[in-house]
């Protein structure tokens, strides 16, 4: 109900009548939602998820490093072949 109140599509009085609560209660729930939404909907501190994210980031860095090495070796090989052909 607090989310509906935040959307602003309907008046608090309409919501109160529909759900059988007082208008002030909807206002209080709306304030509570606004003050605690970051904790409720934010990134939970799940250690397993955080560990996987750290591992994923490390793997992406490693892939990037390997790609740079491959590109370097390809260029080195290309220049070596071009020298052999020119001599």
MIKEDO-258958 format. One record per atom (N, C-alpha, C, O): residue number from 1; y negated, z, x. Coordinates in Angstrom, 1 decimal. Atoms other than C-alpha are relative to their C-alpha. Layout:
BEGIN
(NUM (Y Z X))
...
***
This chain:
BEGIN
(1 (1.2 0.0 0.8))
(1 (0.0 0.0 0.0))
(1 (-1.3 0.0 0.9))
(1 (-2.3 -0.6 0.6))
(2 (1.1 0.0 -0.9))
(2 (-2.3 0.7 2.9))
(2 (-0.3 -1.4 0.6))
(2 (-1.4 -1.8 0.8))
(3 (0.2 1.3 -0.5))
(3 (-1.7 -2.7 4.2))
(3 (-0.7 -0.9 -1.0))
(3 (-1.5 -1.7 -0.7))
(4 (0.7 0.7 1.1))
(4 (-2.6 -4.2 0.9))
(4 (-1.5 0.3 -0.1))
(4 (-2.3 -0.6 -0.3))
(5 (1.4 -0.4 0.1))
(5 (-5.8 -2.2 0.9))
(5 (-0.8 -0.6 1.2))
(5 (-1.9 -1.0 1.0))
(6 (0.7 0.6 -1.1))
(6 (-6.6 -3.5 4.4))
(6 (-0.2 -1.5 -0.2))
(6 (-1.2 -2.0 0.3))
(7 (0.2 1.4 0.3))
(7 (-6.1 -7.1 3.3))
(7 (-1.2 -0.3 -0.8))
(7 (-1.9 -1.3 -0.6))
(8 (1.2 0.1 0.8))
(8 (-8.9 -6.6 0.8))
(8 (0.1 -1.1 -1.1))
(8 (-0.9 -1.5 -1.6))
(9 (-0.2 1.0 1.1))
(9 (-7.4 -9.1 -1.7))
(9 (-0.2 0.7 -1.3))
(9 (-0.6 0.0 -2.3))
(10 (0.2 -0.8 1.3))
(10 (-7.5 -6.4 -4.4))
(10 (-0.7 1.2 0.2))
(10 (-0.7 1.8 1.3))
(11 (0.8 -1.2 -0.1))
(11 (-9.7 -3.5 -5.1))
(11 (1.0 1.2 0.1))
(11 (2.1 1.2 -0.4))
(12 (-0.8 -1.2 -0.1))
(12 (-8.4 0.0 -4.3))
(12 (0.3 0.6 -1.4))
(12 (1.4 1.1 -1.6))
(13 (-0.3 -0.5 1.4))
(13 (-8.7 0.9 -8.0))
(13 (1.1 -0.7 -0.6))
(13 (1.9 -0.2 -1.3))
(14 (-1.1 0.8 0.6))
(14 (-6.4 -1.9 -8.9))
(14 (1.4 0.4 0.6))
(14 (2.4 0.6 -0.1))
(15 (-1.2 -0.5 -0.7))
(15 (-3.8 -0.8 -6.3))
(15 (0.4 1.4 -0.5))
(15 (1.6 1.7 -0.8))
(16 (-0.3 -1.3 0.5))
(16 (-4.1 2.8 -7.5))
(16 (0.6 0.0 -1.4))
(16 (1.5 0.7 -1.6))
(17 (-0.5 0.1 1.4))
(17 (-3.5 1.8 -11.1))
(17 (1.4 -0.5 0.1))
(17 (2.3 -0.1 -0.7))
(18 (-1.3 0.7 0.0))
(18 (-0.6 -0.4 -10.2))
(18 (1.1 1.0 0.5))
(18 (2.2 1.0 0.0))
(19 (-1.0 -0.9 -0.6))
(19 (1.2 2.2 -8.0))
(19 (-0.1 1.5 -0.5))
(19 (0.7 2.3 -0.1))
(20 (0.1 -1.3 0.6))
(20 (0.1 5.3 -10.0))
(20 (-0.4 1.1 1.0))
(20 (0.1 2.2 0.9))
(21 (0.5 -1.0 -0.9))
(21 (-1.8 7.1 -7.2))
(21 (-1.5 0.0 -0.1))
(21 (-2.1 -0.9 -0.7))
(22 (1.5 -0.1 0.1))
(22 (-5.4 8.2 -6.9))
(22 (-0.6 -0.9 1.1))
(22 (-0.1 -1.1 2.1))
(23 (0.7 0.9 -0.9))
(23 (-7.9 5.9 -5.3))
(23 (-0.3 0.7 1.4))
(23 (-0.2 0.0 2.4))
(24 (0.3 -0.7 -1.2))
(24 (-8.8 8.6 -2.7))
(24 (1.3 0.0 0.9))
(24 (1.1 -0.1 2.1))
(25 (-1.3 0.0 -0.8))
(25 (-5.1 8.7 -1.6))
(25 (0.1 -1.4 0.7))
(25 (0.5 -1.4 1.9))
(26 (-0.1 1.3 -0.6))
(26 (-5.2 5.0 -0.9))
(26 (-1.0 -0.1 1.2))
(26 (-0.7 -0.6 2.3))
(27 (1.0 -0.1 -1.1))
(27 (-8.4 5.5 1.2))
(27 (0.5 0.8 1.2))
(27 (0.3 0.4 2.3))
(28 (-0.5 -0.8 -1.1))
(28 (-6.7 8.2 3.2))
(28 (1.1 -0.7 0.7))
(28 (1.2 -0.7 2.0))
(29 (-1.1 0.7 -0.6))
(29 (-3.6 6.1 3.8))
(29 (-0.6 -1.2 0.9))
(29 (0.0 -1.5 1.9))
(30 (0.6 1.1 -0.7))
(30 (-5.8 3.2 4.9))
(30 (-0.6 0.5 1.3))
(30 (-0.4 -0.1 2.4))
(31 (0.5 -0.6 -1.2))
(31 (-7.6 5.5 7.4))
(31 (1.1 0.3 1.0))
(31 (1.0 0.1 2.2))
(32 (-1.1 -0.4 -0.8))
(32 (-4.3 6.8 8.7))
(32 (0.6 -1.2 0.7))
(32 (1.0 -1.2 1.9))
(33 (-0.6 1.2 -0.6))
(33 (-3.0 3.3 9.2))
(33 (-0.9 -0.6 1.1))
(33 (-0.4 -1.0 2.1))
(34 (0.9 0.5 -1.0))
(34 (-6.1 2.2 11.0))
(34 (0.0 0.8 1.3))
(34 (-0.1 0.2 2.4))
(35 (0.0 -0.9 -1.2))
(35 (-6.0 5.2 13.4))
(35 (1.4 0.0 0.7))
(35 (1.4 0.2 1.9))
(36 (-1.3 -0.1 -0.7))
(36 (-2.2 5.0 14.1))
(36 (0.7 -1.4 0.1))
(36 (1.8 -1.4 0.5))
(37 (-0.7 1.3 0.0))
(37 (-1.5 1.2 13.8))
(37 (0.4 -0.4 1.4))
(37 (1.5 -1.0 1.6))
(38 (-0.3 0.4 -1.4))
(38 (-1.5 0.7 17.6))
(38 (1.4 0.7 0.4))
(38 (2.2 0.1 1.0))
(39 (-1.2 -0.7 -0.3))
(39 (1.3 3.3 17.9))
(39 (1.2 -0.5 -0.8))
(39 (2.3 -0.7 -0.3))
(40 (-1.1 0.5 0.8))
(40 (3.3 2.0 15.0))
(40 (0.4 -1.4 0.3))
(40 (1.6 -1.7 0.4))
(41 (-0.3 1.4 -0.1))
(41 (3.0 -1.7 15.6))
(41 (-0.1 -0.5 1.5))
(41 (0.2 -1.6 1.8))
(42 (0.1 0.4 -1.4))
(42 (2.3 -1.7 19.4))
(42 (1.3 0.0 0.6))
(42 (2.4 0.2 0.0))
(43 (-1.2 0.1 -0.8))
(43 (4.8 -2.1 22.1))
(43 (0.6 1.4 0.1))
(43 (-0.1 2.3 0.7))
(44 (-0.7 -1.3 -0.1))
(44 (7.2 0.8 21.8))
(44 (0.4 0.2 1.4))
(44 (0.6 -0.8 2.1))
(45 (-0.4 -0.2 -1.4))
(45 (8.1 2.4 25.0))
(45 (1.5 0.0 0.2))
(45 (2.0 0.9 0.8))
(46 (-1.4 0.1 -0.2))
(46 (11.7 1.3 24.9))
(46 (0.3 -0.3 1.4))
(46 (0.0 -1.4 1.9))
(47 (-0.2 0.2 -1.5))
(47 (12.9 1.7 28.5))
(47 (0.9 -1.2 0.2))
(47 (0.7 -1.9 1.3))
(48 (-0.9 1.1 -0.2))
(48 (15.6 -0.9 28.1))
(48 (-0.8 -1.4 -0.1))
(48 (-0.5 -2.3 0.7))
(49 (0.8 1.2 0.1))
(49 (13.1 -3.6 27.0))
(49 (-0.9 -0.1 1.2))
(49 (-1.1 -1.2 1.7))
(50 (0.9 0.0 -1.1))
(50 (10.7 -2.6 29.7))
(50 (0.7 -0.4 1.3))
(50 (0.2 -1.2 2.1))
(51 (-0.8 0.4 -1.2))
(51 (13.5 -2.9 32.3))
(51 (0.3 -1.5 0.0))
(51 (0.2 -2.1 1.1))
(52 (-0.3 1.4 0.1))
(52 (14.4 -6.3 31.1))
(52 (-1.2 -0.9 0.3))
(52 (-1.1 -1.9 0.9))
(53 (1.2 0.8 -0.3))
(53 (10.8 -7.5 31.2))
(53 (-0.3 0.0 1.5))
(53 (-0.7 -1.0 2.0))
(54 (0.3 0.0 -1.5))
(54 (10.4 -6.3 34.8))
(54 (1.0 -0.9 0.7))
(54 (0.6 -1.6 1.6))
(55 (-1.1 0.9 -0.7))
(55 (13.7 -8.0 35.8))
(55 (-0.4 -1.4 -0.2))
(55 (-0.2 -2.2 0.7))
(56 (0.3 1.4 0.3))
(56 (12.6 -11.2 34.0))
(56 (-1.2 -0.5 0.9))
(56 (-1.2 -1.6 1.4))
(57 (1.2 0.4 -0.8))
(57 (9.2 -11.2 35.8))
(57 (0.4 -0.2 1.5))
(57 (-0.1 -1.1 2.1))
(58 (-0.5 0.2 -1.4))
(58 (11.0 -10.7 39.2))
(58 (0.8 -1.3 0.2))
(58 (0.6 -1.9 1.2))
(59 (-0.7 1.3 0.0))
(59 (13.3 -13.6 38.4))
(59 (-0.9 -1.2 0.0))
(59 (-0.7 -2.2 0.7))
(60 (1.0 1.1 0.0))
(60 (10.4 -15.8 37.6))
(60 (-0.7 -0.2 1.3))
(60 (-0.9 -1.3 1.8))
(61 (0.6 0.0 -1.3))
(61 (8.7 -14.9 40.8))
(61 (1.0 -0.6 1.1))
(61 (0.6 -1.5 1.9))
(62 (-1.0 0.5 -0.9))
(62 (11.9 -15.7 42.7))
(62 (0.2 -1.5 -0.2))
(62 (0.3 -2.2 0.8))
(63 (-0.1 1.4 0.3))
(63 (12.3 -19.0 41.0))
(63 (-1.2 -0.8 0.6))
(63 (-1.0 -1.9 1.1))
(64 (1.2 0.6 -0.5))
(64 (8.7 -19.9 41.9))
(64 (0.1 -0.1 1.5))
(64 (-0.3 -1.2 2.1))
(65 (-0.2 0.0 -1.4))
(65 (9.4 -19.0 45.5))
(65 (1.0 -1.1 0.5))
(65 (0.7 -1.8 1.4))
(66 (-1.0 1.0 -0.3))
(66 (12.5 -21.1 45.6))
(66 (-0.5 -1.4 -0.2))
(66 (-0.2 -2.3 0.6))
(67 (0.5 1.4 0.3))
(67 (10.7 -24.1 44.1))
(67 (-1.0 -0.4 1.1))
(67 (-1.0 -1.6 1.5))
(68 (0.9 0.3 -1.0))
(68 (8.0 -23.9 46.7))
(68 (0.8 -0.4 1.3))
(68 (0.4 -1.3 2.0))
(69 (-0.8 0.4 -1.1))
(69 (10.7 -23.9 49.4))
(69 (0.6 -1.3 -0.1))
(69 (0.7 -2.1 0.9))
(70 (-0.7 1.3 0.2))
(70 (12.5 -26.9 47.9))
(70 (-1.1 -1.1 0.2))
(70 (-0.8 -2.1 0.8))
(71 (1.1 1.0 -0.2))
(71 (9.2 -28.8 47.7))
(71 (-0.4 -0.2 1.4))
(71 (-0.6 -1.3 1.9))
(72 (0.3 0.1 -1.4))
(72 (8.4 -28.0 51.3))
(72 (1.1 -0.7 0.8))
(72 (0.8 -1.6 1.6))
(73 (-1.1 0.7 -0.7))
(73 (11.8 -29.1 52.5))
(73 (0.1 -1.5 -0.4))
(73 (0.4 -2.3 0.5))
(74 (0.0 1.4 0.4))
(74 (11.6 -32.3 50.5))
(74 (-1.1 -0.8 0.7))
(74 (-0.8 -1.9 1.2))
(75 (1.1 0.6 -0.7))
(75 (8.2 -33.1 52.1))
(75 (0.4 -0.2 1.5))
(75 (0.2 -1.2 2.1))
(76 (-0.4 0.1 -1.4))
(76 (9.6 -32.3 55.5))
(76 (1.0 -1.1 0.3))
(76 (0.9 -1.8 1.3))
(77 (-1.0 1.0 -0.1))
(77 (12.6 -34.5 55.0))
(77 (-0.6 -1.4 -0.1))
(77 (-0.3 -2.3 0.6))
(78 (0.6 1.2 0.2))
(78 (10.4 -37.3 53.7))
(78 (-0.8 -0.5 1.3))
(78 (-0.7 -1.6 1.7))
(79 (0.8 0.3 -1.2))
(79 (8.1 -37.1 56.8))
(79 (1.0 -0.4 1.2))
(79 (0.6 -1.2 2.0))
(80 (-1.0 0.2 -1.1))
(80 (11.2 -37.0 59.1))
(80 (0.5 -1.5 -0.1))
(80 (0.7 -2.2 0.8))
(81 (-0.5 1.3 0.2))
(81 (12.6 -40.2 57.5))
(81 (-1.0 -1.1 0.3))
(81 (-0.7 -2.1 0.9))
(82 (1.0 1.0 -0.3))
(82 (9.3 -42.0 57.7))
(82 (-0.3 -0.2 1.5))
(82 (-0.6 -1.3 1.9))
(83 (0.2 0.1 -1.4))
(83 (9.0 -41.2 61.4))
(83 (1.1 -0.8 0.6))
(83 (0.9 -1.7 1.5))
(84 (-1.1 0.8 -0.5))
(84 (12.5 -42.6 62.1))
(84 (-0.2 -1.4 -0.3))
(84 (0.1 -2.3 0.6))
(85 (0.2 1.4 0.4))
(85 (11.7 -45.8 60.2))
(85 (-1.1 -0.6 0.9))
(85 (-1.0 -1.8 1.2))
(86 (1.1 0.5 -0.7))
(86 (8.4 -46.2 62.1))
(86 (0.3 -0.2 1.5))
(86 (-0.3 -1.0 2.2))
(87 (-0.4 0.0 -1.4))
(87 (10.0 -45.7 65.6))
(87 (0.9 -1.1 0.3))
(87 (1.2 -1.3 1.5))
***
